Amino acid sequence: MDSKNKSLSKNQQIVLDFIQRNKKPVKAYSILSSVQKKGINAPPQVYRALDKLIEKGKVHKVESQNSFVACKILNCETRHATIFSICYKCDSASEINDTKLFNYLSEFKDSGGAKFDGYNLEFFGTCNSCKKN
């Protein structure tokens, strides 16, 4: 366990390590089948670890895929405000870190004047790797 993740439980660290090794978002049952040899044997163990990792800003959920990705933003403070770019062809998802967009969304109000505490936006297109192929 590296020093920046001292606050993680054993199961959280195992799940985080697995997610970080994957280039694409992973589903909870894929995580479970891949980490069973390390002592995580039941779906609730995976889901509890995922919930805590999301709470700590280490992992984000890609809602449209019901999958999870490791946060690549150092000191992420957007646990409840994520934006992803998702490729139609290869299903890769990358987190968008755009200060201008975050500032706009933090001040955004709907037509009734309601302000929002969180959002999960997903933009879909074709990534550069797939455009080349």
C-alpha positions as CSV (number, residue, x, y, z in Angstrom):
1,M,0.0,0.0,0.0
2,D,1.5,3.3,-1.0
3,S,1.7,6.3,1.5
4,K,-1.0,8.3,-0.2
5,N,-3.5,5.5,0.4
6,K,-2.9,4.9,4.1
7,S,-6.5,5.6,4.9
8,L,-7.8,2.7,2.8
9,S,-8.8,-0.6,4.1
10,K,-7.2,-3.8,2.6
11,N,-10.3,-4.5,0.5
12,Q,-10.4,-0.8,-0.7
13,Q,-6.8,-1.0,-1.7
14,I,-7.2,-4.3,-3.6
15,V,-10.2,-2.9,-5.5
16,L,-8.5,0.4,-6.2
17,D,-5.3,-1.3,-7.5
18,F,-7.4,-3.5,-9.8
19,I,-9.3,-0.4,-11.2
20,Q,-6.1,1.6,-11.6
21,R,-4.5,-1.2,-13.7
22,N,-7.4,-1.1,-16.2
23,K,-7.5,1.4,-19.0
24,K,-11.3,1.1,-19.4
25,P,-14.1,1.3,-16.9
26,V,-14.7,-2.0,-15.0
27,K,-17.9,-3.4,-13.7
28,A,-18.3,-4.6,-10.1
29,Y,-18.6,-8.3,-11.0
30,S,-15.5,-8.1,-13.2
31,I,-13.7,-6.7,-10.2
32,L,-15.0,-9.5,-8.0
33,S,-14.0,-12.3,-10.3
34,S,-10.5,-10.8,-10.6
35,V,-9.8,-10.2,-6.9
36,Q,-11.3,-13.3,-5.4
37,K,-7.8,-14.9,-4.9
38,K,-7.0,-11.9,-2.7
39,G,-9.8,-12.6,-0.2
40,I,-12.7,-10.6,-1.6
41,N,-15.3,-13.3,-2.1
42,A,-18.7,-11.6,-2.1
43,P,-20.4,-8.8,-4.1
44,P,-21.2,-6.8,-0.9
45,Q,-17.4,-6.6,-0.2
46,V,-16.8,-5.1,-3.6
47,Y,-19.7,-2.7,-3.4
48,R,-18.7,-1.5,0.1
49,A,-15.1,-0.9,-1.1
50,L,-16.4,1.0,-4.2
51,D,-18.7,3.2,-2.1
52,K,-15.9,4.2,0.2
53,L,-13.5,4.8,-2.8
54,I,-16.1,7.0,-4.4
55,E,-16.6,8.8,-1.1
56,K,-12.9,9.4,-0.9
57,G,-12.7,10.7,-4.5
58,K,-10.4,7.8,-5.6
59,V,-13.0,6.2,-8.0
60,H,-15.9,7.6,-10.1
61,K,-18.9,5.7,-11.4
62,V,-19.6,5.9,-15.1
63,E,-23.4,5.8,-14.8
64,S,-24.2,4.9,-18.5
65,Q,-22.0,1.8,-18.3
66,N,-22.6,1.0,-14.6
67,S,-18.9,0.7,-14.3
68,F,-16.0,2.4,-12.4
69,V,-12.8,4.2,-13.2
70,A,-10.0,5.5,-11.1
71,C,-9.8,9.2,-10.6
72,K,-6.7,10.6,-12.4
73,I,-7.0,14.1,-10.9
74,L,-4.7,14.6,-7.9
75,N,-6.6,15.8,-4.9
76,C,-9.9,15.4,-6.7
77,E,-12.7,17.4,-5.1
78,T,-15.3,16.4,-7.5
79,R,-16.7,13.3,-5.9
80,H,-20.3,14.4,-6.7
81,A,-19.4,16.3,-9.9
82,T,-17.9,14.3,-12.7
83,I,-17.6,14.7,-16.4
84,F,-16.6,12.0,-18.7
85,S,-15.8,11.7,-22.4
86,I,-16.8,8.2,-23.5
87,C,-15.9,6.5,-26.9
88,Y,-18.7,4.8,-28.7
89,K,-16.4,2.3,-30.3
90,C,-14.0,1.1,-27.6
91,D,-16.0,2.2,-24.4
92,S,-13.0,4.0,-23.0
93,A,-13.9,6.8,-20.6
94,S,-11.7,9.7,-19.6
95,E,-12.4,12.2,-16.9
96,I,-12.6,15.8,-18.1
97,N,-10.9,18.3,-15.9
98,D,-11.8,21.7,-17.3
99,T,-11.8,24.6,-14.8
100,K,-14.0,26.8,-17.1
101,L,-16.6,24.1,-17.4
102,F,-16.5,23.3,-13.6
103,N,-16.9,27.0,-12.8
104,Y,-19.9,27.3,-15.1
105,L,-21.6,24.2,-13.7
106,S,-20.9,25.3,-10.1
107,E,-23.0,28.4,-10.7
108,F,-25.6,26.8,-13.0
109,K,-29.2,27.1,-11.9
110,D,-32.2,25.6,-13.7
111,S,-35.2,27.7,-14.9
112,G,-36.8,27.5,-11.5
113,G,-33.7,28.8,-9.8
114,A,-32.6,25.5,-8.2
115,K,-28.8,25.1,-7.7
116,F,-27.3,21.7,-7.9
117,D,-24.9,20.0,-5.5
118,G,-23.7,17.3,-7.9
119,Y,-23.8,16.0,-11.4
120,N,-22.5,13.2,-13.6
121,L,-22.2,14.3,-17.2
122,E,-21.2,12.0,-19.9
123,F,-20.3,13.1,-23.4
124,F,-20.2,10.5,-26.2
125,G,-18.0,10.5,-29.3
126,T,-15.1,8.7,-30.9
127,C,-11.7,8.8,-29.3
128,N,-8.6,9.7,-31.3
129,S,-7.3,6.1,-31.2
130,C,-10.5,4.8,-32.8
131,K,-10.6,7.6,-35.3
132,K,-7.2,6.4,-36.6
133,N,-8.4,2.8,-37.0
